[in-house]
Amino acid sequence: MPSRQRITCVYEDGTLYLEFKYSEGEAVLSVTDLCHGGCTEHVFSTDAPALIYIGAVEAATIEIYTESGSEYVAEIMDY
C-alpha cells in the first residue's frame, strides 16, 4: 500500500535539507560515500525541517531510518 508520506531532500554545498510532510519522530540518517568510502550517521527529528552538513560528496547513498519503523533510500549523484 503506498504511503502518503512526502520527503523533500535537497543536497547543496555539502548540506542536506530534509523535510517530512508527516512526522515520524526521531530518525537516523546514514550517508555512505560511494567514491571514497566511509559512512557517517546523523540523528535528527522529523518534526521540523532539518539542515545536516555531510560535506562534499560526488556520489553517495542516503538511508533514513525513522522511529516509526520506516526506511527510506536515495542517492546523490553530483558529477
N, C-alpha and C positions, 0 to 999 in steps of 0.2 A: 504494500500500500504506500503510495507516495506521501512524503512528508510535506507539510505546509511551511516548514522552516525555510528561510531565505538567509543566506550568509553573504555579506559583502566582504571581499578580501582583495585589497589593493596593495601592491608592492611598489614602493618608490623611495629612491635614495637610501636603501638599506633598512627601511622601516615598513612593517606590515600594518595596515589598517584593517581591523576586523570588527564587523558589526553583525550581531544576530538579530533577526526580526523578533524571535521569541526567546526569552532567556532559558538557558539550560543549566544555570548555576555555574559553579567553578569549572574551568577547563584547563587541560594541559595541551600546549602547542609544542609539537616536535618538528624541528626543521633539520632535514638531512641534506647536506651539501653533496650533490652528485658529481661535481668536478674535482673537489679537493678532499672529499671525505669529511667525516666529523658530523656530529649531531648535537644540537642544543635543544633544551627544553625550557619552556616558559609557562608559568601559571598565570591565568587571568580570569576575570569574571565576565560572563556573557550578559550580565545585567545592563552594561553600557558599552559604547564603542571603546575599542582598545587600540592603542598605538604601541607596537612592540618592535624595538630595534633588534634586527637579526644580522645586520652587517651586509656587506656586498656579496651577492651570490649570482652566478650565471645560470645555474640550474640546480633546483632543489625540490625535494618532496616535502610537502606540508601535511602533517597529520594533526587533527584536533580530536581529543577525547573529552567528552563532557560528563559532568556529574550525573546527568540523567541517563547515561549509558550510550549515547550516540557517538559515532565515529565518522569523521569527515576527512577526505583526502583530496589534495590538489597539488599542482606542480607550478614552479616558477621556471620559465624559460626566457632569460634576459640576454639573448645573444646579440 
